Amino acid sequence: MISSELPELLGVCDRIVVLNEGKLKGTIKIRDASEELILKTATM
């Protein structure tokens, strides 16, 4: 699933793969995920 809607991702996914400008920034397990962590990972 590809989405920029963080609440949707948090409700549906088992893990979230974060990409920014075509580069892999990180993979987050849903139990550890929060909107803050996802945004922080995207800007690293």
DSSP file (Angstrom, degrees, kcal/mol; ACC not computed):
  #  RESIDUE AA STRUCTURE BP1 BP2  ACC     N-H-->O    O-->H-N    N-H-->O    O-->H-N    TCO  KAPPA ALPHA  PHI   PSI    X-CA   Y-CA   Z-CA
    1    1 A M              0   0    0      0, 0.0     2,-0.5     0, 0.0    12,-0.0   0.000 360.0 360.0 360.0 136.0    0.0    0.0    0.0
    2    2 A I        +     0   0    0      2,-0.0     2,-0.3     0, 0.0     0, 0.0  -0.975 360.0 142.5-117.3 126.4    1.3    3.5   -0.8
    3    3 A S        -     0   0    0     -2,-0.5     0, 0.0     1,-0.1     0, 0.0  -0.988  45.5-155.6-158.9 150.6   -0.1    6.4    1.0
    4    4 A S  S    S+     0   0    0     -2,-0.3     2,-1.1     5,-0.0    -1,-0.1   0.315  72.4 104.1-105.4   3.5    0.8    9.7    2.5
    5    5 A E     >  -     0   0    0      1,-0.2     4,-2.1     2,-0.1     3,-0.3  -0.747  55.3-167.5 -87.6  99.4   -2.1    9.6    5.0
    6    6 A L  H  > S+     0   0    0     -2,-1.1     4,-2.7     1,-0.2     5,-0.2   0.879  82.7  52.8 -61.5 -43.1   -0.4    8.6    8.2
    7    7 A P  H  > S+     0   0    0      0, 0.0     4,-1.4     0, 0.0    -1,-0.2   0.896 110.1  50.7 -59.5 -37.5   -3.6    7.7   10.2
    8    8 A E  H  > S+     0   0    0     -3,-0.3     4,-1.1     2,-0.2     5,-0.2   0.933 111.6  47.1 -63.1 -46.8   -4.6    5.4    7.4
    9    9 A L  H >X S+     0   0    0     -4,-2.1     4,-2.4     1,-0.2     3,-0.6   0.913 110.3  52.2 -61.7 -44.0   -1.2    3.7    7.4
   10   10 A L  H 3< S+     0   0    0     -4,-2.7    -1,-0.2     1,-0.2    -2,-0.2   0.800 112.5  46.6 -64.2 -28.4   -1.1    3.3   11.2
   11   11 A G  H 3< S+     0   0    0     -4,-1.4    -1,-0.2    -3,-0.2    -2,-0.2   0.658 124.0  27.8 -86.5 -16.8   -4.6    1.7   11.1
   12   12 A V  H << S+     0   0    0     -4,-1.1    -2,-0.2    -3,-0.6    -3,-0.2   0.741 100.7  79.3-116.2 -33.5   -3.9   -0.8    8.3
   13   13 A C     <  -     0   0    0     -4,-2.4     3,-0.1    -5,-0.2    16,-0.0  -0.391  52.1-154.2 -92.4 157.8   -0.2   -1.8    8.0
   14   14 A D  S    S+     0   0    0      1,-0.4    16,-2.4    -2,-0.1    17,-0.3   0.695  89.5   5.0 -91.8 -28.2    2.1   -4.2    9.9
   15   15 A R  E     -A   29   0A   0     14,-0.3     2,-0.5    15,-0.1    -1,-0.4  -0.979  68.9-136.7-151.8 158.3    5.1   -2.1    9.1
   16   16 A I  E     -A   28   0A   0     12,-2.9    12,-3.1    -2,-0.3     2,-0.6  -0.979   7.1-156.6-124.8 125.9    5.8    1.2    7.4
   17   17 A V  E     -A   27   0A   0     -2,-0.5     2,-0.5    10,-0.2    10,-0.2  -0.903  17.2-148.1-101.0 123.3    8.7    1.7    4.9
   18   18 A V  E     +A   26   0A   0      8,-3.5     7,-3.3    -2,-0.6     8,-1.2  -0.821  18.3 179.3-100.7 123.3    9.6    5.4    4.7
   19   19 A L  E     -A   24   0A   0     -2,-0.5     2,-0.3     5,-0.2     5,-0.2  -0.914   6.9-175.8-118.2 147.6   10.9    6.8    1.4
   20   20 A N  E >  S-A   23   0A   0      3,-2.2     3,-1.7    -2,-0.3    -2,-0.0  -0.939  75.0 -13.9-145.3 122.3   11.9   10.4    0.7
   21   21 A E  T 3  S-     0   0    0     -2,-0.3     3,-0.1     1,-0.3    -1,-0.0   0.863 129.2 -53.6  52.9  40.6   12.9   11.6   -2.8
   22   22 A G  T 3  S+     0   0    0      1,-0.2     2,-0.4     0, 0.0    -1,-0.3   0.484 114.2 116.1  79.3   3.5   13.2    8.0   -3.9
   23   23 A K  E <  S-A   20   0A   0     -3,-1.7    -3,-2.2     2,-0.0     2,-0.4  -0.881  70.1-117.8-110.4 137.7   15.6    7.0   -1.1
   24   24 A L  E     +A   19   0A   0     -2,-0.4    -5,-0.2    -5,-0.2     3,-0.1  -0.577  32.8 174.8 -70.4 122.4   14.8    4.4    1.6
   25   25 A K  E     -     0   0A   0     -7,-3.3     2,-0.3    -2,-0.4    -6,-0.2   0.682  55.1 -50.0-102.9 -24.3   14.9    6.2    4.9
   26   26 A G  E     -A   18   0A   0     -8,-1.2    -8,-3.5     2,-0.0     2,-0.4  -0.889  38.9-113.2 165.4 164.9   13.8    3.4    7.2
   27   27 A T  E     -A   17   0A   0     -2,-0.3     2,-0.5   -10,-0.2   -10,-0.2  -0.991  28.5-165.6-122.8 130.8   11.4    0.6    8.1
   28   28 A I  E     -A   16   0A   0    -12,-3.1   -12,-2.9    -2,-0.4     2,-0.2  -0.968  17.9-131.6-122.4 126.7    9.2    1.0   11.2
   29   29 A K  E >>  -A   15   0A   0     -2,-0.5     3,-1.8   -14,-0.2     4,-0.9  -0.529  26.6-121.5 -71.5 143.0    7.3   -1.8   12.9
   30   30 A I  T 34 S+     0   0    0    -16,-2.4     3,-0.5     1,-0.3   -15,-0.1   0.810 110.6  61.5 -60.4 -31.3    3.7   -0.8   13.6
   31   31 A R  T 34 S+     0   0    0    -17,-0.3    -1,-0.3     1,-0.2   -16,-0.1   0.761 113.0  37.9 -66.9 -22.1    4.1   -1.4   17.3
   32   32 A D  T <4 S+     0   0    0     -3,-1.8    -1,-0.2     2,-0.0    -2,-0.2   0.513  96.9 112.7 -99.8  -8.7    6.8    1.3   17.4
   33   33 A A     <  +     0   0    0     -4,-0.9     2,-0.3    -3,-0.5     3,-0.1  -0.358  30.5 157.8 -78.5 143.3    5.2    3.6   14.9
   34   34 A S     >  -     0   0    0     -2,-0.1     4,-2.5     1,-0.1     5,-0.2  -0.954  52.5-109.6-148.3 159.9    3.9    7.1   15.6
   35   35 A E  H  > S+     0   0    0     -2,-0.3     4,-2.4     1,-0.2     5,-0.2   0.901 120.4  53.3 -58.2 -39.5    3.3   10.0   13.3
   36   36 A E  H  > S+     0   0    0      1,-0.2     4,-2.4     2,-0.2    -1,-0.2   0.926 109.8  46.2 -62.3 -45.9    6.2   11.8   15.0
   37   37 A L  H  > S+     0   0    0      2,-0.2     4,-2.6     1,-0.2    -1,-0.2   0.893 111.8  51.7 -65.6 -39.9    8.6    8.9   14.4
   38   38 A I  H  X S+     0   0    0     -4,-2.5     4,-2.1     2,-0.2    -2,-0.2   0.937 112.8  44.5 -62.6 -46.8    7.5    8.5   10.8
   39   39 A L  H  X S+     0   0    0     -4,-2.4     4,-1.3     2,-0.2    -2,-0.2   0.887 113.1  51.2 -65.8 -39.1    8.1   12.2   10.0
   40   40 A K  H  < S+     0   0    0     -4,-2.4     4,-0.4    -5,-0.2     3,-0.3   0.917 110.5  49.2 -63.0 -43.2   11.4   12.2   11.9
   41   41 A T  H >< S+     0   0    0     -4,-2.6     3,-1.1     1,-0.2    -2,-0.2   0.891 107.7  54.9 -62.9 -40.4   12.6    9.2    9.8
   42   42 A A  H 3< S+     0   0    0     -4,-2.1    -1,-0.2     1,-0.2    -2,-0.2   0.796 109.6  46.7 -64.7 -28.8   11.5   10.8    6.6
   43   43 A T  T 3<        0   0    0     -4,-1.3    -1,-0.2    -3,-0.3    -2,-0.2   0.399 360.0 360.0 -97.5   3.6   13.6   13.9    7.3
   44   44 A M    <         0   0    0     -3,-1.1    -1,-0.2    -4,-0.4    -2,-0.1   0.480 360.0 360.0 -72.7 360.0   16.8   12.1    8.4
